[in-house]
Amino acid sequence: MSNEPFRLIDLIDQMCDGKDVVFQSVRHAKDLMTRDVKTLTLDDTVETCLRIMDESKIRHVPVVDPTMGEKGKPYFVGIVSQRDVFRQVSPYLGKVGEEEADVKAIQQRLGKIVTRNPESVSPETSIKDLITLMVNEHIDSLPVVLDKNLVGIVTAADVLKFFVRLDAIRHLCPEKTDTQQRSRFVELLSGDSGHTALGLSSVLRTVEDVMTEHVVCLEGQHTLATVIEIMERGRFRHVPVVDKQKRLVGIISDRDVLRYLPFRQGQRRPRPGVFRSGLFDVSSDEPALHESIDRIMKRDIIHVAPNCSFYDAVKMLYETKISCLPVVDGEKKLLGIVTVTDVMRGLLAAYALFEKSSACGANIDLYC
């Protein structure tokens, strides 16, 4: 290894030459993770957790036991997500109809709702493996644990931030043109592309390259029960709402559903293989299930056109802290949807390119 001092200008020169130096440097969880992690303990309350999430603009809080950690390091117990917290907050809290049980619910200790022994990674886990885990398991965060001690966390927001930084790097580089046929995103992801030398930016140009075209959507008169059924069956987190002409009028997320469901006491028992069943668990005769979704859905929706730049869309997701962007035409008719999961698949494609180029000893132009 060279003992020469690091020079920023050399790094910029390599990037402008099209060398994949970023992907050489950012290869493991430790290179992408957030190190300054907000944590809580088993004795903290749901109310405290909700306040911390609101103040810090985060959706996941690792729970630690400071008495068990070695050398002052926080011993990792589990994680509480925003979804877990929303399920504990009654929609009647602070309103007419509030009951004593609703107030007691937010005073519960996190020890009662924490997900213990969740999926986690080590600092040396490859980014490709951790993103694959997040996509396959439909999770938004992975604690980074070393010897049972929490050292960091990788979230969907970290993936978005990485792409935002890549976009900044792209603008440092001189533009290049190509006359070759563009690769399809699915071919790149599967490793079957015959034009990998075109690079990531030749594939991820617009949201049309990554959006899901066949979107399950509902109309405003559909009920909350229908939304839950669709989310469980399709493992969806978002369901667009359209009018009779298929024009976008709203969107409802699993978080919206959880905030509207009443608090239910007792241990929830998830049905094996059923998406979010532990969170969506509710009595079949619950009146809220018959409410129409036009009362719950969000109407002020950020949406994009199919020719919107992929990187612009990622920046919107990152800066506005939302998880999806409906794709519409000029008449607001729904054409598809781009989610954070789609962006994560884009990062998988990037590392597929990097590994393929490393295997053949070639440099792939990932930026310009």
Secondary structure in CASP SS format (residue, H / E / C, confidence):
PFRMAT SS
TARGET T0000
AUTHOR 0000-0000-0000
METHOD secondary structure of the structure
MODEL  1
M C 1.00
S C 1.00
N C 1.00
E C 1.00
P C 1.00
F C 1.00
R C 1.00
L H 1.00
I H 1.00
D H 1.00
L H 1.00
I H 1.00
D H 1.00
Q H 1.00
M H 1.00
C H 1.00
D C 1.00
G C 1.00
K C 1.00
D C 1.00
V H 1.00
V H 1.00
F H 1.00
Q H 1.00
S H 1.00
V C 1.00
R C 1.00
H E 1.00
A H 1.00
K H 1.00
D H 1.00
L H 1.00
M C 1.00
T E 1.00
R C 1.00
D C 1.00
V C 1.00
K C 1.00
T C 1.00
L E 1.00
T E 1.00
L C 1.00
D C 1.00
D C 1.00
T E 1.00
V H 1.00
E H 1.00
T H 1.00
C H 1.00
L H 1.00
R H 1.00
I H 1.00
M H 1.00
D H 1.00
E H 1.00
S H 1.00
K C 1.00
I C 1.00
R C 1.00
H E 1.00
V E 1.00
P E 1.00
V E 1.00
V E 1.00
D E 1.00
P C 1.00
T C 1.00
M C 1.00
G C 1.00
E C 1.00
K C 1.00
G C 1.00
K C 1.00
P C 1.00
Y E 1.00
F E 1.00
V E 1.00
G E 1.00
I E 1.00
V E 1.00
S E 1.00
Q H 1.00
R H 1.00
D H 1.00
V H 1.00
F H 1.00
R H 1.00
Q H 1.00
V C 1.00
S C 1.00
P C 1.00
Y C 1.00
L C 1.00
G C 1.00
K C 1.00
V C 1.00
G C 1.00
E C 1.00
E C 1.00
E H 1.00
A H 1.00
D H 1.00
V H 1.00
K H 1.00
A H 1.00
I C 1.00
Q C 1.00
Q C 1.00
R E 1.00
L H 1.00
G H 1.00
K H 1.00
I C 1.00
V C 1.00
T E 1.00
R E 1.00
N C 1.00
P C 1.00
E C 1.00
S C 1.00
V E 1.00
S C 1.00
P C 1.00
E C 1.00
T C 1.00
S E 1.00
I H 1.00
K H 1.00
D H 1.00
L H 1.00
I H 1.00
T H 1.00
L H 1.00
M H 1.00
V H 1.00
N H 1.00
E H 1.00
H C 1.00
I C 1.00
D C 1.00
S E 1.00
L E 1.00
P E 1.00
V E 1.00
V E 1.00
L E 1.00
D C 1.00
K C 1.00
N E 1.00
L E 1.00
V E 1.00
G E 1.00
I E 1.00
V E 1.00
T E 1.00
A H 1.00
A H 1.00
D H 1.00
V H 1.00
L H 1.00
K H 1.00
F H 1.00
F H 1.00
V H 1.00
R H 1.00
L H 1.00
D H 1.00
A H 1.00
I H 1.00
R H 1.00
H C 1.00
L C 1.00
C C 1.00
P C 1.00
E C 1.00
K C 1.00
T C 1.00
D C 1.00
T C 1.00
Q C 1.00
Q C 1.00
R C 1.00
S C 1.00
R C 1.00
F H 1.00
V H 1.00
E H 1.00
L H 1.00
L H 1.00
S H 1.00
G C 1.00
D C 1.00
S C 1.00
G C 1.00
H C 1.00
T H 1.00
A H 1.00
L H 1.00
G C 1.00
L H 1.00
S H 1.00
S H 1.00
V C 1.00
L C 1.00
R C 1.00
T E 1.00
V H 1.00
E H 1.00
D H 1.00
V C 1.00
M C 1.00
T E 1.00
E C 1.00
H C 1.00
V C 1.00
V C 1.00
C C 1.00
L E 1.00
E E 1.00
G C 1.00
Q C 1.00
H C 1.00
T E 1.00
L H 1.00
A H 1.00
T H 1.00
V H 1.00
I H 1.00
E H 1.00
I H 1.00
M H 1.00
E H 1.00
R H 1.00
G H 1.00
R C 1.00
F C 1.00
R C 1.00
H E 1.00
V E 1.00
P E 1.00
V E 1.00
V E 1.00
D C 1.00
K C 1.00
Q C 1.00
K C 1.00
R E 1.00
L E 1.00
V E 1.00
G E 1.00
I E 1.00
I E 1.00
S E 1.00
D H 1.00
R H 1.00
D H 1.00
V H 1.00
L H 1.00
R H 1.00
Y H 1.00
L C 1.00
P C 1.00
F C 1.00
R C 1.00
Q C 1.00
G C 1.00
Q C 1.00
R C 1.00
R C 1.00
P C 1.00
R C 1.00
P C 1.00
G C 1.00
V C 1.00
F C 1.00
R C 1.00
S H 1.00
G H 1.00
L H 1.00
F H 1.00
D C 1.00
V C 1.00
S C 1.00
S C 1.00
D C 1.00
E C 1.00
P H 1.00
A H 1.00
L H 1.00
H H 1.00
E C 1.00
S E 1.00
I H 1.00
D H 1.00
R H 1.00
I C 1.00
M C 1.00
K E 1.00
R C 1.00
D C 1.00
I C 1.00
I C 1.00
H C 1.00
V E 1.00
A C 1.00
P C 1.00
N C 1.00
C C 1.00
S E 1.00
F H 1.00
Y H 1.00
D H 1.00
A H 1.00
V H 1.00
K H 1.00
M H 1.00
L H 1.00
Y H 1.00
E H 1.00
T H 1.00
K C 1.00
I C 1.00
S C 1.00
C E 1.00
L E 1.00
P E 1.00
V E 1.00
V E 1.00
D C 1.00
G C 1.00
E C 1.00
K C 1.00
K E 1.00
L E 1.00
L E 1.00
G E 1.00
I E 1.00
V E 1.00
T E 1.00
V H 1.00
T H 1.00
D H 1.00
V H 1.00
M H 1.00
R H 1.00
G H 1.00
L H 1.00
L H 1.00
A H 1.00
A H 1.00
Y H 1.00
A H 1.00
L H 1.00
F H 1.00
E H 1.00
K H 1.00
S H 1.00
S H 1.00
A H 1.00
C H 1.00
G C 1.00
A C 1.00
N C 1.00
I C 1.00
D C 1.00
L C 1.00
Y C 1.00
C C 1.00
END
